[in-house]
Every structure is written in C-alpha cells, then in structure tokens.
Amino acid sequence: MGLGVAIRVNGAPNETAASAAFIEVTECVGEATQYRLEYPFDIADGDFPLLKETILDPGSELSVLVPTNDNPTACLVKGPVYGQQIQFKHGGSGSTLSVHGADSLIKLDREDKAVAWSNLTDSSAVSSILTQGGLVADVETTQAGHMETKHTLVQRETDLSFIRRLARRNGFHFWLTCDEFGIETAHFKRPTLEGNAECDLIINLKDPQHNVEDLDITFDVERPTSTNSTEVDLNTKSDLSGSVQQSPLTALGGTALSTIAAGSRVSHVYAPVDDNGDLQARSEGTLIDASFFMRATGTTTLSSLKKVLRSHTLVNLRGVGTRHSGTWFCAAVRHSIDSAEHFMQFDLIRNGWAG
C-alpha cells in the first residue's frame, strides 16, 4: 500500500498485510469503527495461499495508520478481524479477498451479563467496565445516582449495549480512539462544541484554495426543543422535576434550534428515577440528540485538505454563506484509500446557524 499507509498485525509491521490494494475505514457517531482491507490473490500450486494466511484470520488484530502533517502517523482503527468476503475469478487472476474488522468496542459486545450496579453513578459504572476491559477511560461525570435502597442500576445486556444505553440517557457519545503507539482510549462524554476547529473545509473560494468540490446541506426543524418531565419519588412521595427548556450544548453558529423553530415542540420524558439530577439528565439527553437538526455531506482528499479528518471533532466550513459557514461537528468519516489517493467522505452535523 502506497501513500505512506502502514498496516500492523498485532502491533508489528507485516509485509503480507501491507500488500492491501484498497483500504476502507468508516468511523461514525454511535457505532464501532469498521474497516475493510482488499487484497488481490492468485492460484499457486493448485491452491490459494493468501486464503490460508493466519494473520488475516478471525482474532488477528490489525491497525491502519496514515501519515499526517501534525504527527508522524494517525491510527484510523485498531481491532480484530471478524470476517472475510472472497470473490473468485475463473483461473484465479483478478480474484479478491476482503478482510473485515472493527475496533475493540466489539469485544465489549460478546457476552450478555446480568449485573446489579448499586450506590454509584452512571459514569462510575462505565469507568469500572472500561478499566476491566484494559482501556484508558475518558469519562465525563454524570449526575444520576443509583442507590441500593431505591432504584438499583440493572444491566441485562452486553457491556457495549449497556454503556450505549447510559450514553443515550445522558446525551453522551461513546467511542474509541487509538494513538500511533496502539494505546486505546474509550470516550464517554457529551459532544464538545467549544474550542478550535481541527481543519477548514472550503468550497466556492479561490483564496484559500478550495478542498471540497460538492457539498449538500439539509435541515429539519420538526423535533422537540424542550421537555416536560415530572415524576414522584417513591420513597418520600415528593415531586421530582426534570423539565428542560432547551439543549444545554452551545449553539454552533450562535442561534439555537429553540429560537429557529417557532412554536411549541415539547417531548415528555418519563422514567423511574430517584432524584431531580437523573430526570434532568435524561431530558437534556433527549434534547441534545434532537438539537442537531442540520447535516452537511461531502468529500475531500488528504492531498487537498493536508490533514486527516476524524469523527467527533470540530471543523470550520467555509464558502457556504454567512448562515451556514462556521463551526460544525464531524459525525462520520469514510476513508477510502488506494495507491493514488486518500478520499474522505464526511458527514457534519450542527445544532444552530448564524443570524
């Protein structure tokens, strides 16, 4: 594989793995990062040697690293192989082997568990699971407490499903990153909408030069902008209130959905909770997810952008007018790499606009 791309097997360089003719890595909010490596193969001595390579078998851990301007390499994905797709051409020539895998989040999805988590918060339970899984934990503290004398937090699913359920409840994202040394960090937190953009995506400008040829923007404001949420504490019979008037996140562009969408758009949030903090967190989680009413899709390349675009980062979109130019949140990137170019198909989301 050209363009300085490296493929490691169980942390070490491997000549056979590096012979991939095509690489596809898809990172997306709410999903494990997936990869597909495509290898041409031919017949030799009446057999197909590549199909017997153990380094491409299930369980083998592959890493895809690409060069960047800021660092020597960026790790797009690291994780186990889980499948293959083989296409034969008569005579062998032109046959292809596609190796499929995903990041280490899929390891958390292999065993259904029955666990009662008591006297802790959602974030404490997540930190415990991640530490036991050998991952560095980047966990934002949550409000909700689960006391044994009230409602214990019960897990009756895999660790991955359980953590994703807690993430949705709190308006968090859960994803995995890996550095060039192979150290994996699991992130459990709300989207970060403050700070500097990682790069500029440019269209319709001559100076600086554009790096995007086509861009589609859509929006849909028919979604809740506030919540009505009241419950009763079953121990004290006192009222609990978790109603929220708008998403707690910063509005990208300055004008939030709650201002743009006139009229009443209310969602009723109900759940068996023990305190106002838990109920409010669930209300905020509902509005955080609903608030991203805008979406922009397009494609750029590493040679034109000069940076590797990643999901869960901020980007600066330029050349689309005063309303839509500015900071967006990158929700997904599909990296498609061959010997000539590294394409990046991106999906941006936004919870506001300018003016």
TIPA-761616 format. One record per residue: x, y, z of N, C-alpha, C in turn. Coordinates in steps of 0.1 Angstrom, whole numbers, padded with zeros to 4 digits. Layout:
<atoms>
ATOM n_east n_north  n_up ca_east ca_north ca_up c_east c_north  c_up
ATOM      X       Y     Z       X        Y     Z      X       Y     Z
...
</atoms>
This chain:
<atoms>
ATOM n_east n_north  n_up ca_east ca_north ca_up c_east c_north  c_up
ATOM   0008   -0012  0000    0000     0000  0000   0009    0012  0000
ATOM   0006    0022 -0009    0014     0034 -0010   0009    0045 -0001
ATOM   0013    0057 -0004    0008     0069  0003   0013    0069  0018
ATOM   0023    0061  0021    0028     0061  0035   0019    0054  0045
ATOM   0009    0047  0040    0000     0039  0048   0006    0027  0054
ATOM   0005    0024  0067    0010     0012  0073  -0001    0004  0079
ATOM   0001   -0009  0078   -0009    -0019  0084  -0001   -0028  0093
ATOM  -0004   -0028  0106    0002    -0036  0115  -0006   -0048  0119
ATOM   0000   -0059  0122   -0006    -0071  0127  -0002   -0074  0141
ATOM  -0011   -0073  0151   -0008    -0075  0165   0003   -0066  0169
ATOM   0003   -0053  0164    0012    -0043  0168   0025   -0042  0160
ATOM   0027   -0052  0151    0040    -0052  0144   0038   -0051  0129
ATOM   0047   -0045  0121    0046    -0044  0107   0046   -0058  0101
ATOM   0039   -0059  0090    0038    -0072  0083   0037   -0070  0068
ATOM   0045   -0076  0060    0046    -0074  0046   0034   -0079  0039
ATOM   0028   -0090  0043    0016    -0095  0036   0004   -0086  0039
ATOM   0002   -0082  0051   -0009    -0073  0055  -0007   -0060  0047
ATOM   0005   -0055  0045    0007    -0042  0039   0005   -0043  0024
ATOM   0002   -0054  0018    0000    -0055  0004  -0014   -0052  0000
ATOM  -0022   -0047  0009   -0036    -0044  0005  -0037   -0034 -0006
ATOM  -0046   -0037 -0016   -0047    -0028 -0027  -0057   -0017 -0024
ATOM  -0066   -0019 -0015   -0076    -0009 -0011  -0079   -0010  0003
ATOM  -0081    0002  0010   -0085     0002  0024  -0097    0011  0026
ATOM  -0107    0007  0034   -0118     0015  0037  -0120    0014  0052
ATOM  -0121    0026  0059   -0123     0027  0073  -0135    0037  0075
ATOM  -0145    0032  0082   -0157     0041  0085  -0158    0043  0100
ATOM  -0157    0056  0104   -0159     0060  0118  -0172    0068  0118
ATOM  -0181    0065  0128   -0194     0071  0128  -0199    0072  0143
ATOM  -0205    0083  0146   -0210     0085  0160  -0220    0074  0162
ATOM  -0219    0068  0174   -0228     0057  0178  -0225    0043  0173
ATOM  -0214    0042  0166   -0211     0029  0160  -0196    0026  0163
ATOM  -0192    0013  0163   -0178     0009  0163  -0172    0013  0149
ATOM  -0159    0017  0149   -0153     0020  0137  -0150    0007  0129
ATOM  -0154    0006  0117   -0153    -0006  0108  -0142   -0004  0098
ATOM  -0135   -0015  0095   -0125    -0015  0084  -0127   -0026  0074
ATOM  -0123   -0023  0062   -0123    -0034  0051  -0110   -0032  0043
ATOM  -0102   -0043  0043   -0090    -0044  0035  -0091   -0053  0023
ATOM  -0088   -0048  0011   -0090    -0057 -0001  -0076   -0061 -0006
ATOM  -0075   -0074 -0009   -0063    -0080 -0014  -0065   -0088 -0026
ATOM  -0057   -0086 -0037   -0058    -0094 -0049  -0051   -0107 -0046
ATOM  -0056   -0118 -0051   -0049    -0131 -0049  -0050   -0140 -0062
ATOM  -0041   -0149 -0063   -0040    -0158 -0075  -0038   -0172 -0070
ATOM  -0039   -0181 -0079   -0037    -0195 -0077  -0022   -0199 -0077
ATOM  -0018   -0208 -0068   -0004    -0212 -0068  -0003   -0226 -0064
ATOM   0003   -0235 -0072    0004    -0249 -0069  -0010   -0255 -0066
ATOM  -0020   -0251 -0073   -0034    -0256 -0072  -0041   -0252 -0060
ATOM  -0036   -0242 -0053   -0043    -0237 -0041  -0042   -0221 -0040
ATOM  -0047   -0215 -0030   -0047    -0201 -0029  -0041   -0197 -0015
ATOM  -0028   -0195 -0015   -0020    -0193 -0003  -0026   -0182  0006
ATOM  -0030   -0171  0000   -0035    -0159  0008  -0047   -0163  0017
ATOM  -0055   -0172  0012   -0067    -0176  0019  -0064   -0184  0032
ATOM  -0051   -0188  0033   -0047    -0196  0045  -0038   -0188  0054
ATOM  -0037   -0175  0051   -0028    -0166  0060  -0035   -0164  0073
ATOM  -0028   -0169  0084   -0034    -0167  0097  -0035   -0153  0102
ATOM  -0026   -0144  0096   -0026    -0130  0100  -0039   -0123  0096
ATOM  -0047   -0129  0086   -0059    -0123  0082  -0071   -0131  0087
ATOM  -0069   -0140  0096   -0079    -0149  0101  -0087   -0141  0113
ATOM  -0098   -0146  0117   -0106    -0140  0128  -0097   -0140  0141
ATOM  -0097   -0129  0148   -0090    -0128  0160  -0077   -0120  0158
ATOM  -0071   -0120  0146   -0059    -0113  0144  -0063   -0098  0145
ATOM  -0054   -0090  0152   -0057    -0076  0154  -0049   -0068  0144
ATOM  -0056   -0060  0136   -0050    -0052  0126  -0051   -0037  0130
ATOM  -0041   -0029  0126   -0041    -0015  0128  -0039   -0008  0114
ATOM  -0046    0003  0111   -0043     0011  0099  -0038    0024  0103
ATOM  -0026    0028  0099   -0020     0041  0102  -0017    0049  0090
ATOM  -0020    0062  0090   -0018     0070  0078  -0009    0082  0083
ATOM  -0002    0088  0073    0007     0099  0077  -0001    0112  0078
ATOM   0003    0121  0087   -0003     0134  0089   0007    0145  0089
ATOM   0003    0157  0088    0012     0169  0089   0016    0172  0103
ATOM   0007    0169  0113    0010     0173  0127   0018    0162  0134
ATOM   0016    0150  0131    0022     0139  0138   0028    0129  0127
ATOM   0037    0120  0132    0042     0110  0122   0031    0102  0116
ATOM   0022    0097  0124    0011     0089  0119  -0001    0091  0127
ATOM  -0013    0088  0121   -0025     0088  0129  -0031    0074  0127
ATOM  -0036    0068  0138   -0042     0055  0137  -0057    0056  0134
ATOM  -0061    0052  0123   -0075     0053  0119  -0084    0042  0127
ATOM  -0078    0031  0129   -0085     0020  0135  -0076    0009  0140
ATOM  -0079    0003  0151   -0072    -0009  0156  -0082   -0018  0162
ATOM  -0082   -0031  0157   -0092    -0040  0162  -0091   -0054  0155
ATOM  -0099   -0063  0160   -0098    -0077  0155  -0106   -0079  0142
ATOM  -0101   -0088  0134   -0107    -0093  0122  -0119   -0101  0126
ATOM  -0131   -0099  0120   -0143    -0107  0123  -0149   -0115  0111
ATOM  -0144   -0112  0099   -0150    -0119  0088  -0142   -0116  0075
ATOM  -0146   -0123  0064   -0140    -0122  0051  -0150   -0123  0040
ATOM  -0148   -0117  0029   -0156    -0119  0017  -0146   -0122  0006
ATOM  -0149   -0133 -0001   -0139    -0138 -0011  -0146   -0139 -0024
ATOM  -0140   -0132 -0035   -0146    -0133 -0048  -0136   -0140 -0057
ATOM  -0141   -0151 -0063   -0132    -0159 -0072  -0135   -0155 -0087
ATOM  -0124   -0154 -0094   -0125    -0153 -0109  -0119   -0165 -0115
ATOM  -0125   -0171 -0125   -0121    -0183 -0131  -0106   -0182 -0135
ATOM  -0098   -0191 -0131   -0084    -0191 -0134  -0076   -0184 -0123
ATOM  -0082   -0177 -0114   -0075    -0172 -0102  -0072   -0157 -0104
ATOM  -0067   -0153 -0116   -0063    -0139 -0118  -0075   -0130 -0117
ATOM  -0074   -0119 -0109   -0084    -0109 -0107  -0093   -0113 -0094
ATOM  -0090   -0124 -0088   -0098    -0127 -0075  -0094   -0118 -0064
ATOM  -0103   -0115 -0055   -0101    -0106 -0044  -0105   -0112 -0031
ATOM  -0098   -0108 -0020   -0101    -0112 -0007  -0104   -0099  0001
ATOM  -0115   -0097  0007   -0119    -0086  0015  -0119   -0090  0030
ATOM  -0110   -0084  0038   -0109    -0087  0052  -0117   -0076  0060
ATOM  -0126   -0081  0068   -0135    -0072  0076  -0132   -0072  0091
ATOM  -0131   -0060  0097   -0129    -0060  0111  -0135   -0047  0117
ATOM  -0132   -0045  0130   -0138    -0033  0137  -0129   -0030  0149
ATOM  -0131   -0019  0155   -0123    -0015  0166  -0126   -0023  0178
ATOM  -0120   -0021  0189   -0121    -0030  0201  -0134   -0029  0208
ATOM  -0143   -0020  0204   -0156    -0019  0210  -0164   -0032  0208
ATOM  -0161   -0039  0197   -0169    -0051  0195  -0165   -0062  0205
ATOM  -0154   -0061  0212   -0150    -0070  0223  -0159   -0069  0235
ATOM  -0165   -0057  0236   -0175    -0054  0247  -0189   -0059  0244
ATOM  -0190   -0065  0232   -0204    -0069  0228  -0205   -0084  0226
ATOM  -0196   -0092  0233   -0196    -0106  0231  -0202   -0114  0242
ATOM  -0206   -0108  0253   -0211    -0116  0264  -0223   -0108  0271
ATOM  -0235   -0114  0271   -0246    -0109  0278  -0243   -0111  0293
ATOM  -0246   -0100  0301   -0243    -0101  0315  -0256   -0097  0323
ATOM  -0256   -0102  0336   -0267    -0098  0345  -0260   -0092  0357
ATOM  -0260   -0079  0358   -0252    -0072  0369  -0261   -0062  0375
ATOM  -0261   -0061  0389   -0268    -0050  0396  -0258   -0040  0401
ATOM  -0258   -0028  0395   -0249    -0017  0399  -0256   -0008  0409
ATOM  -0251   -0008  0421   -0258     0000  0432  -0248    0009  0438
ATOM  -0254    0020  0444   -0246     0030  0452  -0235    0037  0443
ATOM  -0238    0040  0431   -0229     0047  0422  -0236    0055  0412
ATOM  -0229    0061  0403   -0234     0069  0392  -0232    0062  0379
ATOM  -0239    0066  0368   -0237     0060  0355  -0222    0061  0351
ATOM  -0216    0072  0353   -0202     0073  0349  -0192    0064  0357
ATOM  -0196    0061  0370   -0187     0052  0378  -0189    0038  0372
ATOM  -0201    0034  0368   -0203     0020  0363  -0195    0019  0350
ATOM  -0196    0029  0341   -0189     0029  0328  -0173    0028  0330
ATOM  -0168    0036  0340   -0154     0036  0342  -0149    0023  0347
ATOM  -0157    0016  0355   -0154     0003  0360  -0153   -0007  0349
ATOM  -0163   -0007  0340   -0163    -0016  0328  -0151   -0014  0319
ATOM  -0148   -0001  0316   -0137     0002  0307  -0123   -0002  0313
ATOM  -0122    0000  0326   -0109    -0003  0332  -0107   -0018  0332
ATOM  -0117   -0026  0335   -0117    -0040  0335  -0113   -0045  0320
ATOM  -0118   -0038  0310   -0115    -0042  0296  -0101   -0037  0291
ATOM  -0093   -0031  0300   -0080    -0028  0296  -0079   -0015  0288
ATOM  -0089   -0007  0288   -0090     0006  0280  -0087    0018  0289
ATOM  -0081    0028  0284   -0079     0041  0291  -0093    0047  0291
ATOM  -0098    0052  0302   -0112     0057  0303  -0111    0072  0304
ATOM  -0118    0078  0294   -0120     0093  0293  -0135    0095  0296
ATOM  -0139    0096  0308   -0153     0095  0312  -0157    0108  0319
ATOM  -0168    0114  0313   -0174     0126  0320  -0183    0122  0331
ATOM  -0182    0130  0342   -0191     0127  0354  -0205    0129  0351
ATOM  -0214    0120  0355   -0228     0121  0353  -0235    0125  0366
ATOM  -0247    0130  0365   -0255     0134  0377  -0262    0123  0385
ATOM  -0267    0114  0377   -0276     0104  0383  -0270    0094  0393
ATOM  -0276    0093  0405   -0271     0083  0414  -0281    0071  0415
ATOM  -0276    0059  0418   -0284     0047  0418  -0282    0040  0432
ATOM  -0291    0043  0441   -0289     0038  0455  -0295    0024  0456
ATOM  -0289    0015  0464   -0295     0002  0466  -0308    0003  0473
ATOM  -0310    0013  0481   -0323     0014  0489  -0334    0020  0480
ATOM  -0331    0024  0467   -0341     0030  0458  -0341    0021  0445
ATOM  -0336    0027  0434   -0336     0020  0421  -0321    0017  0418
ATOM  -0318    0004  0419   -0305    -0001  0415  -0304   -0001  0400
ATOM  -0292    0003  0395   -0290     0002  0380  -0287   -0012  0376
ATOM  -0296   -0017  0368   -0295    -0032  0364  -0290   -0033  0349
ATOM  -0281   -0042  0348   -0275    -0045  0334  -0280   -0059  0330
ATOM  -0287   -0060  0319   -0291    -0073  0314  -0288   -0074  0299
ATOM  -0276   -0070  0295   -0271    -0070  0282  -0256   -0070  0281
ATOM  -0250   -0069  0270   -0236    -0068  0269  -0231   -0055  0274
ATOM  -0218   -0054  0277   -0212    -0042  0282  -0214   -0031  0272
ATOM  -0212   -0034  0259   -0214    -0023  0249  -0228   -0018  0249
ATOM  -0238   -0027  0249   -0252    -0022  0248  -0255   -0014  0261
ATOM  -0250   -0019  0272   -0253    -0012  0285  -0247    0002  0285
ATOM  -0234    0003  0280   -0228     0017  0280  -0235    0026  0270
ATOM  -0239    0020  0259   -0246     0029  0249  -0260    0033  0255
ATOM  -0266    0025  0262   -0279     0028  0269  -0277    0040  0278
ATOM  -0266    0039  0286   -0263     0050  0295  -0259    0063  0288
ATOM  -0252    0061  0277   -0248     0073  0269  -0261    0080  0263
ATOM  -0270    0073  0258   -0283     0079  0253  -0290    0086  0264
ATOM  -0290    0080  0276   -0297     0085  0287  -0292    0099  0291
ATOM  -0279    0101  0290   -0272     0113  0294  -0269    0123  0283
ATOM  -0272    0119  0270   -0268     0128  0259  -0254    0127  0256
ATOM  -0248    0115  0259   -0233     0113  0257  -0231    0106  0243
ATOM  -0219    0106  0239   -0214     0098  0228  -0204    0088  0234
ATOM  -0203    0076  0229   -0193     0066  0233  -0185    0061  0221
ATOM  -0172    0063  0221   -0164     0059  0210  -0150    0056  0215
ATOM  -0142    0051  0206   -0129     0046  0209  -0119    0053  0199
ATOM  -0107    0057  0205   -0096     0062  0197  -0084    0054  0200
ATOM  -0074    0054  0191   -0062     0047  0193  -0050    0056  0188
ATOM  -0039    0057  0195   -0028     0065  0191  -0018    0057  0183
ATOM  -0008    0063  0178    0002     0056  0170   0010    0045  0177
ATOM   0009    0045  0191    0016     0035  0199   0007    0023  0202
ATOM  -0006    0024  0197   -0015     0013  0200  -0023    0014  0213
ATOM  -0022    0026  0220   -0029     0028  0232  -0043    0032  0229
ATOM  -0053    0025  0234   -0067     0027  0231  -0074    0035  0243
ATOM  -0081    0045  0239   -0089     0053  0249  -0103    0053  0245
ATOM  -0112    0050  0255   -0126     0049  0254  -0132    0062  0259
ATOM  -0140    0069  0251   -0145     0082  0255  -0160    0081  0258
ATOM  -0165    0086  0269   -0179     0086  0273  -0182    0100  0278
ATOM  -0188    0108  0269   -0190     0122  0272  -0199    0129  0262
ATOM  -0204    0140  0266   -0212     0148  0257  -0204    0154  0245
ATOM  -0210    0157  0234   -0202     0163  0223  -0196    0176  0227
ATOM  -0183    0178  0224   -0176     0190  0227  -0178    0200  0216
ATOM  -0185    0211  0218   -0188     0221  0208  -0181    0234  0210
ATOM  -0172    0235  0220   -0163     0246  0222  -0149    0243  0218
ATOM  -0141    0253  0215   -0127     0251  0211  -0124    0253  0197
ATOM  -0112    0251  0193   -0108     0254  0179  -0111    0242  0170
ATOM  -0115    0246  0157   -0117     0236  0147  -0104    0229  0143
ATOM  -0105    0216  0139   -0093     0209  0136  -0088    0212  0122
ATOM  -0098    0217  0113   -0094     0220  0099  -0104    0228  0093
ATOM  -0101    0234  0081   -0111     0242  0073  -0115    0233  0061
ATOM  -0128    0232  0059   -0134     0226  0047  -0139    0237  0038
ATOM  -0133    0239  0026   -0135     0251  0018  -0142    0248  0005
ATOM  -0152    0255  0001   -0158     0254 -0012  -0162    0268 -0016
ATOM  -0162    0271 -0029   -0166     0283 -0035  -0157    0295 -0033
ATOM  -0145    0292 -0028   -0135     0303 -0026  -0122    0300 -0034
ATOM  -0116    0310 -0038   -0103     0309 -0046  -0091    0311 -0037
ATOM  -0093    0319 -0027   -0081     0322 -0017  -0087    0322 -0003
ATOM  -0084    0311  0005   -0076     0300  0002  -0083    0290 -0008
ATOM  -0075    0282 -0014   -0079     0272 -0024  -0089    0262 -0018
ATOM  -0099    0259 -0026   -0110     0250 -0021  -0104    0236 -0020
ATOM  -0110    0228 -0011   -0107     0214 -0009  -0119    0205 -0009
ATOM  -0131    0211 -0013   -0143     0203 -0014  -0149    0207 -0027
ATOM  -0153    0197 -0035   -0159     0200 -0049  -0174    0202 -0048
ATOM  -0181    0193 -0040   -0196     0193 -0039  -0199    0192 -0024
ATOM  -0210    0199 -0020   -0215     0198 -0007  -0230    0199 -0006
ATOM  -0236    0190  0001   -0251     0190  0003  -0254    0194  0018
ATOM  -0263    0203  0020   -0268     0207  0033  -0283    0205  0034
ATOM  -0287    0199  0044   -0302     0197  0047  -0305    0200  0061
ATOM  -0317    0204  0064   -0321     0206  0078  -0336    0202  0080
ATOM  -0339    0199  0092   -0353     0195  0096  -0355    0200  0110
ATOM  -0365    0209  0111   -0367     0215  0125  -0378    0209  0132
ATOM  -0385    0199  0126   -0396     0192  0133  -0391    0182  0143
ATOM  -0387    0187  0154   -0381     0179  0165  -0383    0187  0178
ATOM  -0382    0180  0190   -0385     0187  0202  -0374    0197  0206
ATOM  -0378    0208  0211   -0369     0218  0216  -0370    0220  0231
ATOM  -0379    0214  0238   -0380     0215  0252  -0386    0202  0257
ATOM  -0385    0199  0270   -0391     0187  0276  -0400    0191  0288
ATOM  -0410    0182  0290   -0419     0183  0302  -0417    0170  0309
ATOM  -0411    0171  0321   -0407     0159  0328  -0409    0160  0343
ATOM  -0419    0153  0348   -0422     0153  0363  -0424    0138  0367
ATOM  -0419    0135  0379   -0421     0122  0385  -0423    0123  0400
ATOM  -0425    0112  0406   -0427     0111  0421  -0416    0102  0427
ATOM  -0410    0107  0437   -0400     0099  0445  -0408    0089  0452
ATOM  -0406    0076  0449   -0414     0066  0455  -0411    0064  0470
ATOM  -0400    0069  0475   -0397     0067  0489  -0403    0078  0497
ATOM  -0402    0091  0493   -0406     0102  0500  -0420    0108  0495
ATOM  -0424    0103  0484   -0437     0108  0477  -0436    0123  0474
ATOM  -0424    0128  0473   -0422     0142  0469  -0421    0143  0454
ATOM  -0423    0155  0448   -0423     0157  0434  -0409    0158  0429
ATOM  -0406    0152  0417   -0393     0154  0410  -0396    0161  0397
ATOM  -0387    0170  0394   -0389     0178  0382  -0376    0178  0374
ATOM  -0377    0175  0361   -0366     0175  0352  -0368    0182  0339
ATOM  -0378    0190  0339   -0381     0197  0326  -0370    0206  0322
ATOM  -0367    0207  0309   -0356     0215  0303  -0362    0223  0292
ATOM  -0358    0236  0291   -0363     0245  0281  -0356    0244  0268
ATOM  -0343    0240  0268   -0335     0239  0255  -0323    0231  0258
ATOM  -0317    0226  0247   -0305     0218  0248  -0294    0226  0256
ATOM  -0286    0219  0265   -0276     0226  0272  -0263    0228  0264
ATOM  -0262    0223  0252   -0250     0225  0244  -0250    0239  0238
ATOM  -0237    0244  0236   -0235     0256  0228  -0241    0255  0214
ATOM  -0248    0265  0210   -0254     0265  0196  -0243    0269  0186
ATOM  -0239    0260  0178   -0230     0263  0167  -0236    0273  0158
ATOM  -0229    0284  0155   -0234     0295  0147  -0241    0306  0155
ATOM  -0245    0303  0168   -0250     0313  0176  -0265    0313  0179
ATOM  -0273    0308  0169   -0287     0308  0170  -0292    0293  0171
ATOM  -0298    0290  0182   -0301     0276  0185  -0314    0272  0179
ATOM  -0317    0259  0178   -0329     0253  0172  -0341    0259  0179
ATOM  -0341    0260  0192   -0352     0265  0200  -0356    0279  0196
ATOM  -0347    0287  0191   -0350     0300  0185  -0355    0300  0171
ATOM  -0349    0291  0163   -0352     0290  0149  -0366    0284  0147
ATOM  -0369    0274  0154   -0382     0267  0153  -0392    0273  0162
ATOM  -0401    0281  0156   -0411     0288  0164  -0422    0279  0169
ATOM  -0428    0282  0180   -0439     0274  0184  -0435    0264  0194
ATOM  -0445    0256  0199   -0442     0246  0210  -0438    0233  0203
ATOM  -0427    0228  0207   -0422     0215  0203  -0417    0208  0216
ATOM  -0426    0201  0223   -0423     0195  0236  -0423    0180  0236
ATOM  -0413    0174  0242   -0413     0160  0244  -0415    0157  0259
ATOM  -0423    0147  0262   -0425     0143  0276  -0415    0131  0279
ATOM  -0407    0133  0289   -0397     0123  0293  -0401    0117  0306
ATOM  -0402    0104  0306   -0406     0098  0319  -0397    0086  0321
ATOM  -0394    0083  0334   -0385     0072  0338  -0386    0070  0353
ATOM  -0384    0058  0357   -0383     0055  0372  -0370    0061  0377
ATOM  -0370    0072  0383   -0358     0079  0388  -0359    0082  0403
ATOM  -0348    0085  0409   -0348     0088  0424  -0344    0102  0427
ATOM  -0340    0110  0418   -0336     0124  0421  -0338    0133  0408
ATOM  -0338    0146  0411   -0340     0156  0400  -0329    0155  0390
ATOM  -0317    0152  0395   -0305     0152  0386  -0306    0141  0375
ATOM  -0311    0130  0379   -0313     0119  0370  -0323    0123  0359
ATOM  -0335    0128  0364   -0345     0132  0355  -0341    0143  0345
ATOM  -0334    0153  0350   -0329     0164  0342  -0319    0159  0332
ATOM  -0310    0150  0336   -0300     0144  0326  -0307    0137  0315
ATOM  -0318    0130  0318   -0325     0123  0307  -0332    0133  0298
ATOM  -0337    0144  0303   -0343     0154  0295  -0333    0161  0286
ATOM  -0321    0164  0292   -0311     0170  0284  -0306    0161  0273
ATOM  -0305    0148  0277   -0300     0138  0267  -0310    0138  0255
ATOM  -0323    0139  0257   -0333     0139  0247  -0331    0151  0238
ATOM  -0329    0162  0244   -0328     0175  0236  -0314    0176  0229
ATOM  -0303    0170  0235   -0290     0171  0228  -0291    0163  0215
ATOM  -0297    0151  0216   -0298     0143  0204  -0307    0149  0193
ATOM  -0318    0156  0197   -0327     0162  0188  -0322    0175  0182
ATOM  -0313    0182  0190   -0309     0195  0186  -0301    0196  0173
ATOM  -0295    0185  0169   -0286     0185  0157  -0295    0183  0145
ATOM  -0301    0195  0141   -0311     0194  0130  -0306    0197  0116
ATOM  -0293    0200  0115   -0286     0202  0102  -0276    0192  0099
ATOM  -0275    0189  0086   -0265     0179  0082  -0258    0184  0069
ATOM  -0245    0182  0068   -0238     0186  0056  -0229    0174  0052
ATOM  -0230    0170  0039   -0222     0158  0034  -0214    0163  0022
ATOM  -0202    0157  0021   -0193     0160  0010  -0181    0151  0011
ATOM  -0171    0153  0002   -0159     0145  0001  -0147    0154 -0001
ATOM  -0136    0151  0006   -0124     0158  0004  -0113    0147  0003
ATOM  -0100    0152  0001   -0089     0142  0000  -0078    0147  0009
ATOM  -0069    0138  0013   -0058     0141  0021  -0048    0150  0014
ATOM  -0047    0149  0001   -0038     0157 -0006  -0042    0172 -0007
ATOM  -0056    0174 -0007   -0061     0188 -0007  -0063    0194  0006
ATOM  -0068    0186  0016   -0070     0191  0029  -0057    0192  0038
ATOM  -0048    0183  0035   -0035     0183  0042  -0036    0179  0056
ATOM  -0048    0173  0060   -0050     0168  0073  -0059    0155  0072
ATOM  -0058    0147  0082   -0067     0135  0083  -0080    0140  0091
ATOM  -0091    0139  0084   -0104     0143  0090  -0109    0132  0099
ATOM  -0113    0135  0111   -0118     0125  0121  -0131    0128  0126
ATOM  -0139    0118  0130   -0152     0120  0136  -0150    0125  0150
ATOM  -0161    0130  0156   -0161     0136  0170  -0151    0148  0171
ATOM  -0149    0155  0160   -0141     0167  0161  -0149    0179  0155
ATOM  -0144    0191  0157   -0150     0203  0152  -0142    0206  0139
ATOM  -0150    0211  0129   -0144     0216  0116  -0150    0229  0113
ATOM  -0142    0237  0105   -0147     0250  0101  -0151    0249  0086
ATOM  -0164    0251  0083   -0169     0251  0070  -0169    0265  0064
ATOM  -0163    0267  0052   -0162     0280  0046  -0167    0280  0032
ATOM  -0173    0292  0028   -0177     0293  0015  -0192    0290  0012
ATOM  -0200    0288  0023   -0214     0284  0021  -0224    0295  0026
ATOM  -0219    0307  0026   -0228     0318  0031  -0227    0321  0045
ATOM  -0231    0333  0050   -0230     0336  0064  -0238    0328  0073
ATOM  -0249    0323  0068   -0258     0315  0077  -0252    0301  0080
ATOM  -0246    0295  0070   -0241     0281  0072  -0226    0279  0074
ATOM  -0218    0290  0071   -0204     0289  0073  -0201    0289  0088
ATOM  -0190    0284  0092   -0186     0284  0106  -0184    0270  0111
ATOM  -0185    0268  0124   -0181     0256  0131  -0192    0245  0130
ATOM  -0188    0233  0126   -0197     0221  0125  -0190    0210  0133
ATOM  -0199    0200  0137   -0194     0188  0144  -0193    0177  0134
ATOM  -0181    0171  0133   -0180     0159  0124  -0185    0147  0130
ATOM  -0196    0141  0124   -0203     0130  0129  -0198    0117  0123
ATOM  -0192    0117  0111   -0188     0105  0104  -0178    0108  0093
ATOM  -0169    0099  0091   -0159     0099  0080  -0157    0085  0075
ATOM  -0158    0084  0061   -0154     0072  0055  -0141    0074  0047
ATOM  -0131    0067  0052   -0118     0068  0045  -0117    0057  0034
ATOM  -0114    0061  0022   -0112     0052  0011  -0098    0055  0005
ATOM  -0089    0045  0006   -0075     0047  0003  -0071    0036 -0007
ATOM  -0065    0041 -0018   -0058     0032 -0028  -0044    0037 -0029
ATOM  -0037    0032 -0039   -0023     0036 -0041  -0021    0050 -0046
ATOM  -0032    0057 -0051   -0031     0070 -0056  -0037    0081 -0047
ATOM  -0047    0078 -0039   -0053     0089 -0031  -0060    0084 -0019
ATOM  -0062    0093 -0009   -0069     0090  0003  -0081    0099  0003
ATOM  -0093    0094  0000   -0105     0101  0000  -0112    0101  0013
ATOM  -0119    0112  0017   -0126     0112  0030  -0140    0118  0027
ATOM  -0149    0109  0028   -0163     0113  0027  -0169    0116  0041
ATOM  -0173    0128  0043   -0176     0133  0056  -0191    0136  0058
ATOM  -0195    0135  0070   -0209     0138  0075  -0208    0148  0087
ATOM  -0213    0160  0085   -0212     0170  0095  -0226    0173  0101
ATOM  -0227    0176  0113   -0240     0180  0119  -0238    0193  0127
ATOM  -0250    0200  0128   -0250     0213  0135  -0263    0215  0143
ATOM  -0262    0222  0154   -0274     0225  0162  -0278    0239  0162
ATOM  -0273    0247  0152   -0277     0261  0151  -0272    0267  0138
ATOM  -0275    0280  0136   -0269     0287  0125  -0267    0301  0128
ATOM  -0261    0309  0120   -0258     0323  0123  -0269    0332  0119
ATOM  -0273    0341  0127   -0283     0351  0124  -0297    0347  0127
</atoms>
